[in-house]
Amino acid sequence: MKITLFFIICTIFFSCNENHKVKDQLNLETKLSGKWIAQAFDGELHEEWKLNSNGWMQQAGYYIENIDTSYTAITQIQKVENDIILFSVIKNSNPKIFKSISLEENKIIFENNDYKNPYQVKYEFLSSKKYKRTIRGYENDSLVIYEFNFKKND
């Protein structure tokens, strides 16, 4: 009886003191976590991706051109019911919501055809140190495609 009680107390003690790691809900942590930088137009895009407390990937980003920050954004990728959703909030702009139309091992494509620009956002995971984001949209009724090649900046 004393041995059984001892094991029960030890189990309770160690389970209460165990550090619980947040579960990566979408298996994106190894592909996106970290600080990233990409050349963009006449400046640089900076992003930091991390796993939030709910197990979704969250990003804080900004664009610097000539030492001025002209753009800041917060983005999150999460699962809502059976859909993978990209939420993006850009400062001084309306939030945008995109739904994944394709999910592969090293690529996710999000779309929302209710928007003109952008209507599609694609993430391609090239290696543990590189990923590419391609944005498609219409400006003045012409298709525009922007590619941003991110490199890890840890």
C-alpha positions as CSV (number, residue, x, y, z in Angstrom):
1,M,0.0,0.0,0.0
2,K,2.8,2.4,0.9
3,I,4.5,1.8,-2.5
4,T,1.3,2.4,-4.4
5,L,0.7,5.6,-2.6
6,F,4.3,6.7,-3.2
7,F,3.9,6.1,-7.0
8,I,0.6,8.0,-7.0
9,I,2.2,11.0,-5.2
10,C,5.2,11.0,-7.5
11,T,3.0,10.8,-10.6
12,I,0.9,13.8,-9.4
13,F,4.0,15.8,-8.5
14,F,5.9,15.2,-11.7
15,S,2.8,15.8,-13.9
16,C,2.1,19.1,-12.2
17,N,5.7,20.3,-12.6
18,E,6.1,19.2,-16.2
19,N,6.6,22.0,-18.7
20,H,3.9,21.6,-21.2
21,K,5.1,22.5,-24.7
22,V,2.4,24.0,-26.9
23,K,1.4,21.6,-29.7
24,D,2.1,22.9,-33.2
25,Q,-1.4,22.6,-34.7
26,L,-0.4,22.9,-38.3
27,N,3.2,21.6,-38.4
28,L,4.6,25.0,-39.5
29,E,6.8,25.8,-36.5
30,T,10.0,24.2,-38.0
31,K,9.3,26.0,-41.3
32,L,8.4,29.5,-40.1
33,S,9.6,30.1,-36.6
34,G,12.3,32.8,-36.4
35,K,13.3,36.2,-37.7
36,W,13.3,36.7,-41.4
37,I,14.3,39.4,-43.9
38,A,13.6,40.0,-47.6
39,Q,14.6,42.7,-50.0
40,A,11.4,44.4,-51.2
41,F,11.1,47.3,-53.6
42,D,13.6,49.9,-52.3
43,G,13.7,48.5,-48.7
44,E,13.5,45.5,-46.5
45,L,10.7,43.4,-45.1
46,H,11.3,42.1,-41.6
47,E,9.2,39.4,-40.0
48,E,9.2,37.3,-36.8
49,W,7.2,34.2,-36.8
50,K,6.5,32.2,-33.6
51,L,4.1,29.6,-32.3
52,N,1.5,31.3,-30.1
53,S,-0.1,29.8,-27.0
54,N,-2.9,28.2,-29.0
55,G,-0.5,26.4,-31.3
56,W,-1.0,28.6,-34.3
57,M,1.7,30.5,-36.2
58,Q,1.8,34.2,-35.6
59,Q,3.9,36.9,-37.3
60,A,4.8,40.5,-36.6
61,G,6.2,42.3,-39.6
62,Y,7.3,45.7,-40.8
63,Y,8.8,47.3,-43.9
64,I,11.7,49.7,-43.7
65,E,12.7,52.1,-46.5
66,N,15.2,54.8,-46.1
67,I,15.2,54.3,-42.3
68,D,11.5,54.9,-42.1
69,T,9.0,52.2,-41.2
70,S,6.1,52.6,-43.6
71,Y,4.2,49.4,-43.0
72,T,3.5,47.1,-40.0
73,A,1.4,44.0,-40.0
74,I,0.3,41.1,-37.8
75,T,-0.5,37.8,-39.4
76,Q,-1.8,34.5,-38.1
77,I,-2.2,31.1,-39.7
78,Q,-4.7,28.9,-37.9
79,K,-7.3,26.2,-38.4
80,V,-11.0,27.1,-38.2
81,E,-13.1,24.0,-38.3
82,N,-11.7,22.1,-41.3
83,D,-10.1,25.2,-43.0
84,I,-6.7,26.7,-42.7
85,I,-7.1,30.4,-42.5
86,L,-4.6,33.3,-43.0
87,F,-5.6,36.4,-41.0
88,S,-3.6,39.6,-41.8
89,V,-4.0,43.0,-40.2
90,I,-2.0,45.8,-41.8
91,K,-1.8,49.0,-39.9
92,N,-4.2,51.7,-41.4
93,S,-5.9,49.1,-43.6
94,N,-8.8,46.7,-43.4
95,P,-8.0,43.2,-42.1
96,K,-7.8,40.5,-44.7
97,I,-8.8,36.8,-44.4
98,F,-7.7,34.1,-46.8
99,K,-8.6,30.4,-47.0
100,S,-6.2,27.7,-47.9
101,I,-7.0,26.2,-51.3
102,S,-3.9,24.0,-51.4
103,L,-1.8,22.5,-48.6
104,E,1.3,20.5,-49.5
105,E,4.4,19.5,-47.5
106,N,6.3,22.6,-48.6
107,K,3.7,24.9,-50.0
108,I,0.4,26.6,-48.8
109,I,-1.7,28.7,-51.1
110,F,-4.4,31.0,-49.7
111,E,-7.1,32.8,-51.7
112,N,-10.0,35.1,-51.3
113,N,-11.6,36.1,-54.6
114,D,-13.6,38.8,-52.8
115,Y,-10.4,40.9,-52.9
116,K,-8.7,42.4,-55.9
117,N,-5.3,43.0,-54.3
118,P,-4.2,40.7,-53.1
119,Y,-6.5,37.8,-53.9
120,Q,-3.8,35.1,-53.5
121,V,-0.9,34.6,-51.0
122,K,1.4,31.6,-51.5
123,Y,4.1,30.4,-49.1
124,E,6.8,28.1,-50.4
125,F,9.2,26.6,-47.9
126,L,12.5,26.2,-49.7
127,S,14.7,25.1,-46.8
128,S,15.0,25.7,-43.1
129,K,16.7,29.0,-43.9
130,K,14.6,30.2,-46.9
131,Y,11.0,30.7,-47.8
132,K,9.2,32.6,-50.6
133,R,6.0,34.4,-50.4
134,T,4.2,35.3,-53.7
135,I,1.3,37.7,-53.7
136,R,-1.0,38.0,-56.7
137,G,-3.6,40.8,-57.2
138,Y,-5.0,43.3,-59.6
139,E,-3.9,46.9,-59.7
140,N,-5.7,49.1,-62.3
141,D,-7.2,45.9,-63.8
142,S,-3.7,44.5,-64.5
143,L,-2.4,41.4,-62.8
144,V,0.6,42.1,-60.6
145,I,2.7,39.4,-58.9
146,Y,5.1,40.2,-56.1
147,E,7.7,37.7,-54.9
148,F,9.5,38.1,-51.6
149,N,12.5,35.8,-50.9
150,F,13.0,35.5,-47.2
151,K,16.2,34.4,-45.5
152,K,16.4,33.5,-41.9
153,N,18.0,36.3,-39.9
154,D,18.7,34.6,-36.5
